[in-house]
Amino acid sequence: MWQDDLALRNYGLALAFVAVLLTVARPTRRVWAALACLTVAPVLVTLVPGSFDLRSEALLGASGLALAAETTASVCLFALCSLTFAAAAWRLATDGGLLPASRRFPGSHRVLRLRVAGPAVLAWTILVSVFFALTEERAWRRASWLSDRTVPDYGRDHWNDFVWEALHSVPRAQDWLSSYLWLLTAVALLAVLRAWRSATAVSPLEEPADRLLFVTFFGVAVILPGGYVAGFSTISVLWQLLGMLALYGFVAPFTGRSALAQPLEGSGRPLAAVADAAGRATLLQKSRSYREIHAELRRLDQGLFGDTPPKRSDLERHLSDLHDWPASPPLSGGTERLPAKISVVDAALALGPRDTWWANGSRCARLSLIPAVPASFLMIWVWQIRGEGWASSLSDHFGVPGLLLSFAGWTATWTGAAFVLGALWRRLPGQRGAAKALPVTFAFALPAAVDGLVMHFTDESTAGLAIAVSAMLFVLTVTGIAMDFDTFRTERRYWQSRMGLLLSVYQMRYYSLQFAYLVAQIVAMISIWQFLADPNTAPDPKE
């Protein structure tokens, strides 16, 4: 195809892509004005290509006007796609109530302001354009290093090469950006789930509508997409469906073993039926007394009291009284009691730091941002920098800027998994956050293991899958421990350090197990890293 025909096709499809996003975004007037200005250059190049020396007759030697026109149109289209992408994500987040309300106008949604979005998109566009030009110049020099640079044909070919690459950068950039459209899908699912959720449900798996949206979000935002098998990527959909089924299969059958599912000794009702917001506050008060009495018992066993030590029977009776739980409504026979195997500390930790499953999920996602940052850097190093990955990133026109989008994608994966962990917090088995992280990690690991098995038989690379699973387990374990700590955050002012409060919550011996568990995960990640980094461990290629 000639240059003017390619411009009509590439720019037309890019503008259609923008139009689809605009149906979702519906931005403000100022953003509309900025979008209209960005549309002028590609529309003029498409409608009147002869005015910019882009007709087929100009192919023998592209002029400076042609290069400037193609470059300007391509850059404007990239900025146009980026701005509409951000506007669509902002609209989905605000309509779904995922962003806090405006401080300037209380009761109103936050508005995507051009004075903030404009410079951000401009800086992003300049960054991508600069690296694109540097990569293209490097590729040209590698391809033409034997050419005579003194002849006129060399300069003309160099000029034409840049014009063609600027023209072809439009569909390449569009393919690159559209590969992250799953982020918009994840935001849309979260927005609908927040607006649709049942306010009285203990977990999102109880109501059929919530359950479908919730497991779909897990499949879209958390499950790894998988690689190409026999040249097709359609099999990635199977891994998402497998991840959705795995999440339900690893959680639903074991909800009866969760702490809140245990029956009370009085009425036999599950603890979740009476553990409302007021009940959680009562549990937190009793949990502090429970830990203090146990500390006194330990000091009594060690003989650390003075001349008048307390009676052990009095302390034990006080502990027994803490298991009494006022029913709602009260029973005619008196008070109920917590299950024999569940202490007040276990019940408080099972409820989590917030009063609803949505609030627990949101809090868990925010707490995961700290461990998600090093985990994202690790995955970028493994998949895009280590070994031949860095050479591949440098040779790709969008390779270096793609590291930033990869970081955002991996961070969204970790935080999405943490949201799932927090939302299912009250139904997950286990009495501590580290144990609750296991079912979600298993649901993430199963599709990755199947994908690795398939790629092993097709002689494709499976490097990074094991580290991804290890990183997911590490992020969720740290986040689970942070959720346990956040449950008793009101006691932080009574302790000199966060570590002291955590030691009190886990009663020391539990903390020792958690610490050893984290150390074991780090050792496993280092071992996997050494295995992948050692060239002697890789199998020899087939002849």
C-alpha positions as CSV (number, residue, x, y, z in Angstrom):
1,M,0.0,0.0,0.0
2,W,1.1,3.6,-0.7
3,Q,1.8,6.0,2.1
4,D,-1.5,7.9,1.7
5,D,-3.4,4.6,1.7
6,L,-1.6,3.4,4.8
7,A,-2.3,6.7,6.6
8,L,-6.0,6.5,5.7
9,R,-6.2,2.9,7.2
10,N,-4.0,3.4,10.2
11,Y,-5.3,6.8,11.3
12,G,-8.9,5.8,10.6
13,L,-8.6,2.7,12.8
14,A,-6.9,4.7,15.5
15,L,-9.6,7.3,15.5
16,A,-12.2,4.6,15.6
17,F,-10.4,3.2,18.7
18,V,-10.6,6.6,20.3
19,A,-14.2,7.0,19.4
20,V,-15.0,3.7,21.2
21,L,-13.2,4.9,24.4
22,L,-15.0,8.3,24.2
23,T,-18.4,6.6,24.4
24,V,-17.2,5.4,27.8
25,A,-15.2,8.4,28.9
26,R,-17.6,11.3,28.2
27,P,-15.0,13.9,29.4
28,T,-15.5,17.5,30.3
29,R,-15.6,20.4,27.8
30,R,-12.0,21.3,28.3
31,V,-10.9,17.8,27.7
32,W,-13.1,17.6,24.6
33,A,-11.3,20.8,23.3
34,A,-7.9,19.2,23.9
35,L,-9.0,16.1,22.1
36,A,-10.3,18.1,19.2
37,C,-7.0,19.9,18.9
38,L,-5.1,16.6,18.8
39,T,-7.4,15.3,16.1
40,V,-6.5,18.1,13.6
41,A,-3.1,16.9,12.5
42,P,-4.1,13.2,11.7
43,V,-7.3,14.3,10.0
44,L,-5.4,16.8,7.7
45,V,-2.8,14.2,6.8
46,T,-5.5,11.7,6.0
47,L,-7.7,14.0,4.0
48,V,-5.1,16.0,2.1
49,P,-2.0,13.9,1.9
50,G,-0.8,15.7,-1.2
51,S,-0.3,18.9,0.7
52,F,2.4,17.1,2.8
53,D,4.2,15.3,0.0
54,L,2.6,12.0,1.0
55,R,1.4,11.0,-2.4
56,S,2.8,7.9,-4.1
57,E,5.0,10.1,-6.3
58,A,6.9,11.4,-3.3
59,L,8.1,7.9,-2.3
60,L,11.3,8.3,-4.2
61,G,12.5,10.9,-1.7
62,A,10.5,12.0,1.3
63,S,10.7,15.7,2.1
64,G,11.2,17.3,5.5
65,L,7.5,18.4,5.3
66,A,6.5,14.7,4.9
67,L,8.5,13.7,7.9
68,A,7.2,16.5,10.1
69,A,3.6,15.8,9.0
70,E,3.9,12.0,9.7
71,T,5.6,12.5,13.0
72,T,3.2,15.2,14.2
73,A,0.2,13.1,13.2
74,S,1.5,10.0,14.9
75,V,2.4,11.8,18.1
76,C,-1.0,13.5,18.2
77,L,-2.7,10.2,17.8
78,F,-0.7,8.5,20.5
79,A,-1.5,11.4,22.9
80,L,-5.1,11.2,21.8
81,C,-5.3,7.4,22.6
82,S,-3.5,7.9,25.9
83,L,-5.8,10.8,27.0
84,T,-9.0,8.9,26.1
85,F,-7.7,5.8,27.9
86,A,-7.2,7.8,31.1
87,A,-10.5,9.5,30.7
88,A,-12.3,6.2,30.3
89,A,-10.6,4.8,33.4
90,W,-11.5,7.9,35.3
91,R,-15.1,7.8,34.3
92,L,-15.5,4.1,35.3
93,A,-13.8,4.8,38.6
94,T,-15.9,7.8,39.5
95,D,-19.2,6.4,38.4
96,G,-18.5,3.3,40.4
97,G,-17.6,5.2,43.5
98,L,-14.0,3.9,43.5
99,L,-12.5,7.4,44.0
100,P,-13.1,9.6,47.1
101,A,-15.5,12.4,46.7
102,S,-14.3,15.9,45.7
103,R,-13.0,18.0,48.6
104,R,-13.7,21.2,46.7
105,F,-17.3,20.3,46.0
106,P,-18.6,18.0,48.8
107,G,-21.0,15.5,47.5
108,S,-19.8,15.6,43.9
109,H,-17.5,13.3,42.0
110,R,-14.0,14.1,41.2
111,V,-13.5,15.5,37.7
112,L,-10.6,14.7,35.5
113,R,-9.0,18.1,35.2
114,L,-7.1,19.0,32.0
115,R,-4.4,21.0,34.0
116,V,-3.5,17.7,35.6
117,A,-4.2,15.2,32.9
118,G,-2.7,17.3,30.1
119,P,0.8,17.7,31.4
120,A,0.8,14.0,32.5
121,V,-0.2,12.8,29.0
122,L,2.3,15.3,27.4
123,A,5.2,14.0,29.5
124,W,4.2,10.4,28.7
125,T,4.0,11.1,25.0
126,I,7.4,12.9,24.9
127,L,8.9,10.0,26.8
128,V,7.6,7.4,24.4
129,S,8.4,9.5,21.3
130,V,12.0,10.0,22.4
131,F,12.7,6.4,23.1
132,F,10.9,5.5,19.8
133,A,13.2,7.8,17.9
134,L,16.4,6.5,19.7
135,T,15.4,2.9,19.1
136,E,14.7,3.5,15.4
137,E,18.0,5.4,14.9
138,R,19.8,2.5,16.6
139,A,18.1,0.0,14.4
140,W,18.9,2.0,11.3
141,R,22.5,2.2,12.1
142,R,22.7,-1.5,12.8
143,A,21.0,-2.2,9.4
144,S,23.1,0.2,7.4
145,W,26.5,0.0,9.0
146,L,28.1,-1.2,5.7
147,S,26.4,1.5,3.6
148,D,28.3,4.4,2.1
149,R,27.1,7.4,4.1
150,T,28.6,9.9,1.6
151,V,26.3,9.1,-1.3
152,P,22.9,11.0,-1.6
153,D,20.9,7.8,-1.6
154,Y,22.0,7.1,2.0
155,G,20.4,10.3,3.3
156,R,17.2,9.8,1.3
157,D,16.8,6.2,2.5
158,H,17.4,7.3,6.1
159,W,14.7,10.0,5.7
160,N,12.3,7.5,4.1
161,D,12.9,5.0,6.8
162,F,11.9,7.5,9.5
163,V,8.7,8.5,7.5
164,W,7.6,4.9,7.2
165,E,8.4,4.0,10.8
166,A,6.4,7.1,12.0
167,L,3.5,5.9,9.8
168,H,3.7,2.3,11.1
169,S,4.1,3.5,14.7
170,V,0.3,4.2,14.9
171,P,-1.0,0.6,14.7
172,R,2.0,-0.6,16.8
173,A,1.3,1.9,19.5
174,Q,-2.4,1.1,19.4
175,D,-1.7,-2.6,19.7
176,W,0.6,-1.9,22.6
177,L,-1.9,0.3,24.5
178,S,-4.8,-2.0,23.8
179,S,-2.9,-4.9,25.4
180,Y,-3.6,-3.1,28.7
181,L,-7.3,-2.7,28.2
182,W,-7.8,-5.4,30.8
183,L,-7.2,-2.7,33.3
184,L,-10.3,-0.9,32.1
185,T,-12.2,-4.2,32.3
186,A,-11.0,-4.7,35.9
187,V,-12.0,-1.2,36.9
188,A,-15.4,-1.7,35.3
189,L,-16.0,-5.0,37.1
190,L,-15.0,-3.4,40.4
191,A,-17.4,-0.4,39.8
192,V,-20.3,-2.7,39.0
193,L,-19.5,-4.9,42.0
194,R,-19.4,-2.0,44.4
195,A,-22.8,-0.6,43.1
196,W,-24.4,-4.1,42.9
197,R,-23.1,-5.8,46.0
198,S,-25.3,-7.0,48.8
199,A,-24.8,-4.9,51.9
200,T,-25.7,-7.7,54.3
201,A,-23.6,-10.5,52.7
202,V,-20.6,-11.8,54.7
203,S,-18.6,-12.5,51.5
204,P,-19.1,-11.8,47.8
205,L,-19.5,-15.6,47.2
206,E,-23.0,-15.7,48.9
207,E,-25.0,-13.9,46.3
208,P,-25.0,-15.3,42.8
209,A,-24.7,-11.9,41.1
210,D,-21.8,-10.8,43.4
211,R,-20.2,-14.2,43.0
212,L,-20.1,-14.1,39.2
213,L,-18.7,-10.5,39.1
214,F,-16.2,-11.3,41.8
215,V,-14.7,-14.4,40.3
216,T,-14.7,-12.7,36.9
217,F,-12.6,-9.9,38.4
218,F,-10.2,-12.4,39.7
219,G,-9.8,-14.0,36.3
220,V,-9.3,-10.7,34.5
221,A,-7.2,-8.8,37.0
222,V,-5.1,-11.5,38.7
223,I,-4.7,-14.6,36.5
224,L,-1.6,-14.5,34.3
225,P,-2.6,-14.3,30.6
226,G,-0.4,-17.2,29.5
227,G,1.7,-17.4,26.3
228,Y,1.1,-18.4,22.7
229,V,0.5,-22.0,22.0
230,A,0.9,-23.0,18.3
231,G,0.8,-19.3,17.4
232,F,-2.6,-18.7,19.1
233,S,-3.3,-16.7,22.3
234,T,-6.9,-17.9,22.6
235,I,-5.8,-20.4,25.2
236,S,-5.4,-17.5,27.6
237,V,-9.1,-17.4,28.0
238,L,-9.0,-21.0,29.3
239,W,-6.5,-20.0,32.0
240,Q,-8.8,-17.2,33.1
241,L,-11.8,-19.6,33.3
242,L,-9.6,-22.1,35.2
243,G,-8.5,-19.4,37.6
244,M,-12.1,-18.5,38.3
245,L,-13.1,-22.1,39.0
246,A,-10.0,-22.6,41.1
247,L,-10.8,-19.6,43.3
248,Y,-14.3,-20.9,43.9
249,G,-13.1,-24.4,44.4
250,F,-10.3,-23.5,46.9
251,V,-12.6,-21.3,49.0
252,A,-16.2,-22.4,48.9
253,P,-15.8,-26.0,50.2
254,F,-13.7,-24.8,53.1
255,T,-15.9,-21.8,54.3
256,G,-17.3,-24.1,57.0
257,R,-13.9,-24.3,58.6
258,S,-13.5,-20.5,59.0
259,A,-13.7,-19.0,62.4
260,L,-16.9,-17.1,61.8
261,A,-18.7,-20.2,60.6
262,Q,-18.3,-22.0,63.9
263,P,-21.5,-22.3,65.9
264,L,-22.0,-20.5,69.2
265,E,-22.5,-22.7,72.2
266,G,-25.8,-21.1,73.2
267,S,-28.0,-20.9,70.1
268,G,-25.9,-22.8,67.6
269,R,-25.9,-19.9,65.2
270,P,-22.7,-19.1,63.4
271,L,-20.5,-16.4,64.8
272,A,-21.0,-14.4,61.6
273,A,-24.7,-14.0,62.3
274,V,-24.0,-11.9,65.5
275,A,-20.7,-10.3,64.6
276,D,-21.9,-6.9,63.5
277,A,-20.1,-3.5,63.9
278,A,-20.9,-3.2,67.5
279,G,-19.9,-6.8,68.1
280,R,-16.5,-6.2,66.5
281,A,-15.9,-3.3,68.9
282,T,-16.8,-5.5,71.8
283,L,-14.4,-8.2,70.5
284,L,-11.6,-5.8,70.3
285,Q,-12.1,-4.7,73.9
286,K,-12.2,-8.3,75.1
287,S,-9.2,-9.2,73.0
288,R,-7.0,-6.7,74.8
289,S,-8.1,-8.1,78.2
290,Y,-7.6,-11.6,76.9
291,R,-3.9,-10.9,75.9
292,E,-3.2,-9.1,79.1
293,I,-4.5,-12.0,81.3
294,H,-2.4,-14.4,79.3
295,A,0.6,-12.2,79.8
296,E,-0.1,-12.3,83.6
297,L,-0.4,-16.1,83.4
298,R,3.0,-16.4,81.7
299,R,4.6,-14.2,84.3
300,L,2.9,-16.2,87.1
301,D,4.3,-19.4,85.7
302,Q,7.8,-17.8,85.5
303,G,7.5,-16.5,89.1
304,L,7.9,-12.9,88.1
305,F,5.3,-11.5,90.5
306,G,6.0,-10.0,93.9
307,D,4.9,-11.1,97.4
308,T,1.1,-11.2,96.5
309,P,0.7,-12.9,93.1
310,P,-2.8,-13.2,91.7
311,K,-4.6,-16.5,92.0
312,R,-4.5,-18.5,88.9
313,S,-8.1,-19.6,89.4
314,D,-9.2,-16.0,89.3
315,L,-7.4,-15.3,86.1
316,E,-8.8,-18.4,84.5
317,R,-12.3,-17.5,85.5
318,H,-11.8,-14.1,84.0
319,L,-10.7,-15.7,80.8
320,S,-13.8,-17.9,80.8
321,D,-16.0,-14.9,81.3
322,L,-14.5,-13.2,78.2
323,H,-15.9,-16.0,76.0
324,D,-19.5,-14.9,76.9
325,W,-21.1,-13.2,73.9
326,P,-24.3,-11.1,74.2
327,A,-26.8,-12.4,71.6
328,S,-28.6,-10.1,69.3
329,P,-31.5,-10.2,70.2
330,P,-30.7,-11.5,73.7
331,L,-31.6,-15.1,74.5
332,S,-34.2,-15.9,77.2
333,G,-31.7,-18.2,78.9
334,G,-28.9,-15.7,79.2
335,T,-25.8,-15.0,77.2
336,E,-24.2,-17.1,74.4
337,R,-20.6,-18.2,74.4
338,L,-18.0,-18.3,71.7
339,P,-17.1,-21.6,70.2
340,A,-14.7,-23.6,72.4
341,K,-11.9,-23.6,69.7
342,I,-12.3,-19.9,69.0
343,S,-10.8,-17.3,71.3
344,V,-11.8,-13.6,71.3
345,V,-8.6,-12.8,69.5
346,D,-9.3,-15.4,66.8
347,A,-12.8,-14.0,66.3
348,A,-11.5,-10.4,66.1
349,L,-8.9,-11.4,63.6
350,A,-11.4,-13.3,61.5
351,L,-13.6,-10.2,61.2
352,G,-10.8,-8.1,59.8
353,P,-10.2,-4.4,60.3
354,R,-13.4,-3.2,58.7
355,D,-17.1,-3.9,59.0
356,T,-18.0,-5.2,55.5
357,W,-16.3,-7.4,53.0
358,W,-16.0,-4.5,50.5
359,A,-14.2,-2.4,53.1
360,N,-11.9,-5.3,54.1
361,G,-11.1,-5.8,50.4
362,S,-10.3,-2.1,49.8
363,R,-8.2,-1.9,52.9
364,C,-6.3,-5.1,52.0
365,A,-5.6,-3.7,48.5
366,R,-4.2,-0.5,50.0
367,L,-2.0,-2.4,52.4
368,S,-0.6,-4.5,49.6
369,L,0.9,-1.5,47.8
370,I,4.1,-1.7,50.0
371,P,5.1,-5.3,49.2
372,A,3.7,-4.9,45.6
373,V,6.4,-2.4,44.7
374,P,9.4,-4.7,45.1
375,A,7.5,-7.7,43.7
376,S,6.7,-5.7,40.6
377,F,10.4,-4.7,40.2
378,L,11.3,-8.3,40.6
379,M,9.0,-9.5,37.9
380,I,10.1,-6.8,35.5
381,W,13.7,-7.8,36.1
382,V,12.9,-11.5,35.5
383,W,10.8,-11.1,32.4
384,Q,12.1,-8.0,30.7
385,I,15.6,-7.2,31.9
386,R,17.4,-10.5,32.9
387,G,19.5,-12.3,30.2
388,E,18.3,-11.5,26.7
389,G,15.3,-9.6,28.0
390,W,17.1,-6.3,28.1
391,A,18.4,-6.7,24.6
392,S,14.8,-7.4,23.5
393,S,13.5,-4.4,25.4
394,L,16.1,-2.1,23.8
395,S,15.3,-3.4,20.3
396,D,11.6,-2.9,20.8
397,H,10.4,0.6,19.9
398,F,8.1,0.6,23.0
399,G,10.4,-1.6,25.1
400,V,11.8,0.9,27.6
401,P,8.5,2.9,28.1
402,G,6.8,-0.5,28.3
403,L,8.6,-1.1,31.6
404,L,6.4,1.6,33.2
405,L,3.2,0.0,31.9
406,S,4.5,-3.4,33.0
407,F,5.1,-2.0,36.5
408,A,1.5,-0.7,36.6
409,G,0.2,-4.0,35.3
410,W,2.0,-6.1,37.9
411,T,1.0,-3.7,40.7
412,A,-2.6,-4.1,39.6
413,T,-2.2,-7.9,39.7
414,W,-0.9,-7.9,43.3
415,T,-3.4,-5.4,44.5
416,G,-6.2,-7.2,42.8
417,A,-5.3,-10.4,44.5
418,A,-5.1,-8.6,47.8
419,F,-8.6,-7.2,47.2
420,V,-9.8,-10.7,46.7
421,L,-8.0,-11.8,49.9
422,G,-9.6,-9.0,51.9
423,A,-13.1,-9.5,50.4
424,L,-13.0,-13.2,51.3
425,W,-11.3,-12.6,54.7
426,R,-14.3,-13.6,56.8
427,R,-14.9,-16.9,54.9
428,L,-11.3,-18.1,54.5
429,P,-10.1,-20.9,56.7
430,G,-7.2,-20.2,59.1
431,Q,-6.8,-18.1,62.2
432,R,-4.0,-15.8,60.9
433,G,-3.5,-13.8,57.8
434,A,-0.6,-15.9,56.5
435,A,-2.9,-19.0,56.5
436,K,-5.7,-17.1,54.8
437,A,-3.4,-16.1,51.9
438,L,-2.9,-19.7,50.9
439,P,-6.3,-20.4,49.0
440,V,-5.9,-17.3,46.9
441,T,-2.3,-18.1,46.1
442,F,-3.3,-21.7,45.1
443,A,-6.0,-20.3,42.8
444,F,-3.4,-18.1,41.2
445,A,-0.8,-20.9,40.9
446,L,-3.0,-23.5,39.3
447,P,-3.5,-21.8,35.9
448,A,0.2,-20.8,35.9
449,A,1.2,-24.4,36.6
450,V,-1.0,-25.7,33.7
451,D,0.3,-23.0,31.4
452,G,3.9,-24.0,32.3
453,L,3.1,-27.6,31.6
454,V,1.6,-26.9,28.2
455,M,4.5,-24.6,27.3
456,H,7.0,-27.3,28.4
457,F,5.5,-29.8,25.9
458,T,5.6,-27.1,23.2
459,D,9.3,-26.3,24.0
460,E,8.5,-22.7,24.9
461,S,10.0,-20.8,27.8
462,T,8.4,-21.1,31.2
463,A,10.9,-18.8,33.0
464,G,9.3,-16.5,35.5
465,L,6.2,-18.5,36.3
466,A,7.6,-20.1,39.5
467,I,8.9,-16.7,40.7
468,A,5.5,-15.1,39.9
469,V,3.8,-17.7,42.2
470,S,6.4,-17.2,44.9
471,A,6.0,-13.4,44.7
472,M,2.3,-13.7,44.9
473,L,2.5,-15.8,48.0
474,F,5.0,-13.4,49.6
475,V,2.8,-10.3,48.8
476,L,-0.3,-11.9,50.1
477,T,1.4,-13.3,53.2
478,V,2.8,-9.8,54.1
479,T,-0.5,-8.2,53.4
480,G,-2.3,-10.8,55.6
481,I,0.0,-10.0,58.5
482,A,-0.6,-6.3,57.9
483,M,-4.4,-7.0,58.0
484,D,-4.0,-8.7,61.4
485,F,-2.0,-5.7,62.6
486,D,-4.5,-3.3,61.2
487,T,-7.3,-5.0,63.1
488,F,-5.8,-3.8,66.4
489,R,-4.6,-0.5,65.0
490,T,-6.5,1.4,67.8
491,E,-4.0,-0.1,70.3
492,R,-1.0,1.3,68.5
493,R,-0.7,4.3,70.8
494,Y,-0.2,2.0,73.8
495,W,2.9,0.4,72.3
496,Q,6.4,1.9,71.6
497,S,6.6,0.1,68.2
498,R,4.5,-1.7,65.7
499,M,6.6,-4.8,66.4
500,G,5.5,-4.9,70.0
501,L,1.8,-4.8,69.1
502,L,2.3,-7.5,66.5
503,L,4.1,-9.7,69.1
504,S,1.2,-9.2,71.5
505,V,-1.4,-10.0,68.8
506,Y,0.4,-13.2,67.8
507,Q,1.4,-14.1,71.4
508,M,5.1,-14.4,70.3
509,R,5.0,-18.1,69.4
510,Y,2.7,-17.4,66.5
511,Y,4.9,-14.5,65.4
512,S,7.9,-16.8,65.4
513,L,6.1,-19.1,63.0
514,Q,5.1,-16.2,60.8
515,F,8.6,-14.9,60.7
516,A,10.0,-18.4,59.9
517,Y,7.4,-18.8,57.2
518,L,8.4,-15.5,55.5
519,V,12.1,-16.4,55.7
520,A,11.3,-19.8,54.0
521,Q,9.5,-17.9,51.2
522,I,12.4,-15.6,50.7
523,V,14.8,-18.6,50.6
524,A,12.5,-20.3,48.1
525,M,12.4,-17.2,45.8
526,I,16.2,-16.9,46.0
527,S,16.6,-20.6,45.1
528,I,14.3,-20.3,42.1
529,W,16.2,-17.2,41.1
530,Q,19.5,-19.0,41.3
531,F,18.1,-21.9,39.3
532,L,17.0,-19.6,36.5
533,A,20.1,-17.5,36.5
534,D,22.5,-20.4,36.4
535,P,23.2,-21.3,32.7
536,N,24.3,-24.8,33.7
537,T,20.8,-25.7,35.0
538,A,19.0,-25.0,31.7
539,P,18.5,-28.0,29.4
540,D,20.5,-28.2,26.3
541,P,18.6,-27.2,23.1
542,K,17.5,-29.9,20.8
543,E,19.6,-30.6,17.7
